[in-house]
Each structure stands twice: as structure tokens, then as C-alpha cells.
Amino acid sequence: MNQNVKTTKYQLVELQVPAAAGAGSRIYFQDQPQLRSQSGQMVTIESIETIADNGLALSPLSTLAVATAADIQNGVLVLNVGGYEDLQYIPLAVINRVLTDPAAYVPGVFDLFLLNDIYKLDWTKSYVQLQAAPSGNIAYLFGVRYSTNQGLIPRAQ
């Protein structure tokens, strides 16, 4: 189990879930321009993890309550890469790495969920699907490690 992580770039991504969402709801991500390959820059997503409320109580992006361990167990992640949902129904518990909570069992793993050369991730077509109603208005937080390869297309001088 290697927990040493080397990364050059990291972005926290928030997915807001309304309390009214029910079982089977798909909650789609907003566009993440800094995590999107575009003219002159290729963005490669290297790994993704989710963060429960035992790791961060409130989202620094919206101050919403962060998903509880039960909320983490309630969702699956679908990533659309190059127009295809090749990464389907990844249990959020499989990508949760903050495991300590003296009051409750928190599902998760020690190792990062590594991705292989994902550079055409379409965030607006990617989503979390709920298995049951959420615990309230919550935020799922995702830590995304990525790298960029600038210069694919020469920049104007």
C-alpha cells in the first residue's frame, strides 16, 4: 500500500445535491473549464477521490454540508470520456480515502483511484446517481489530480 502521492495540479470539484433528489436521480456536474482539454492545452485526469464530512465538514466552495458516510454509500459515479460512459457506476465508497471517524463506520480505501490517460472527460455529461434520497442539501466533493501538457497547439506570440 503506497500512500505517497506526487501531483502537479489538484482541483476540488463540488457537486451540489438538493434534498428533493430521490432514488435514481442523476446529479450532473457543472462544466469544469480548468479540467477540460482545449485548444493549446491537454488536461489529463490522473486520479479522483471523494471527501466525506469526516474529512471536511463544509464545502469551501459553497458552505454546504459535505456528504456523510451514508451519503457516500448512497452514490455511484459515472464518467463520460470521449462521448462514452466507459467508467460506469463506480461506488463512491471505492474512491473515498478519509476513513477515520470515531463515531461511525466510514467505507473507503487507502489507495487512490487512478485513471489511465483520461484527457477527454466531459464533466457536463458525467454524474452521480443516487440509490436513495440524500440526507439533505449536501455537497459531494471530489479531489481531482491532473496534469497539463501545454503546447499541443502553438500559442500566439
N, C-alpha and C positions, 0 to 999 in steps of 0.2 A: 504494500500500500504506500504509494508515493504521494505525499501531500504538498510537495514543493511545487509552486505554480509560478511560471515565468510568463509574463504577458507585457505587451507594449501598450495596449489600449483596453479600457474597460468602460462599459456603459450600463447604467441601471435603467431598466425599462419597466414601466408601470402599466398594468392592465387593470382598469377600474371596472368593478363588478357591482351592478346595482342590486340592492336587496330583493327587488322584484324578479330577478332572474330565477328561472326554475330548472328542474331536471331536464337535461338535454340541451339547455341553452348553449349557444356558441357565442363567446365573447371575443370579438376580433380586436387585434392590435391596431393602434394608430400607426401612421407612417413613421418610420424612424430614419430620417434622411442621413444621419451620421453613420448608420449601419447599412446603407444601401450602396451598392456599386453604381457608379455613374460615370459620365464622360470624364476621363482623365484620372480616375481612381477606382481600383478594385478593392472592395472590402471583403475579407474572408472571415467568417464567423468560426472561431476555434472551439469555443465551449459555451455552454449555457447552464445556469443553475437557478433555482428558485430560493427565495428567502422567506421564512415564516416569521411570525410575530415574536418568537423567542430569539431571533437574530436582530430584528429591528421592529420596534413597536408601531411606529407611524411612518408612512411613506414620506421621504424628504421632498418628493415631487408634488404631493397634493395634501399632505397631512391626514389622509385616510388611514384607518386602521389596516394594518397588514394582515394578510390571510393567516388564520390559525392553523395548527397542525391538522385539525379536522377539515379545514378548507383545502389544505394541500392534498389530503387524501381524497377529496371530492372532485379533483380536476385532472384532466388529461390534456396534453399539449399536442397540437398538430401544426407542423411547419410546412409551408408551401415553398418549395425550392424549384425555381425554373418552370413554374406553372404546374407542378405536380406535388401532391401530398405524399411524398415518399417517406416522410417521418411522421407516422400516424399514431395517435393515441399513446403518447409517452406519459406514463403516470408521473404527476408532479413529484410524488414521493421518491421517484427514481433520480430526480435531479435536485433534491433537497439535501444540502450538506451541513446545515446547522442542526445538530442533533441533541443539544443539551437543553433540558427544561426540567427543573426539579419537580414541577407539579404535574407533568403529563408525559405520556409516551409521544415521541416525535419520530415519525417514519423518515428514513433517509438513508443516504450512503456516504462513504468517506471520499470516494474518488469523484473527480469532475466528470461530467457527461461531455466527452469530447466529440467534436464533429469533424468530418473529413472534407476539407476543401469546399465548404459551403459559401459560395460567393454570389449566388443568385437568390437569396432568401427574400421573399416578398412578404413583408410584415403585415400588409393590409389584407392578405389572404390567409394569414396564419391566425390561429385562435386557441383558446382554452375551452374545452367542452366540459360542462358541469354534469355531475352524476346526480346531484340533488341541489336543492336551494342553498345559497350561501348563508353564512351566519349573520349577515347584514351587509351594509355598504362596505365593501372591502377593496383592497388593492392587492393583486398578485404582483410581486416584484421578481424580476429576472435579472440576474447578473450575466452580462454578455461580454466575453473576452473576444477580442478581434484584432486583426492586423490590416494594414492598408498597403497597397502597392501603387504608389503614385507614379505617374509617368507612362501609363499604358498608352495614353494619347498625349502627345507633347502639349504643354501649356503654352498659351500665348505669352510672348516676352514683353 
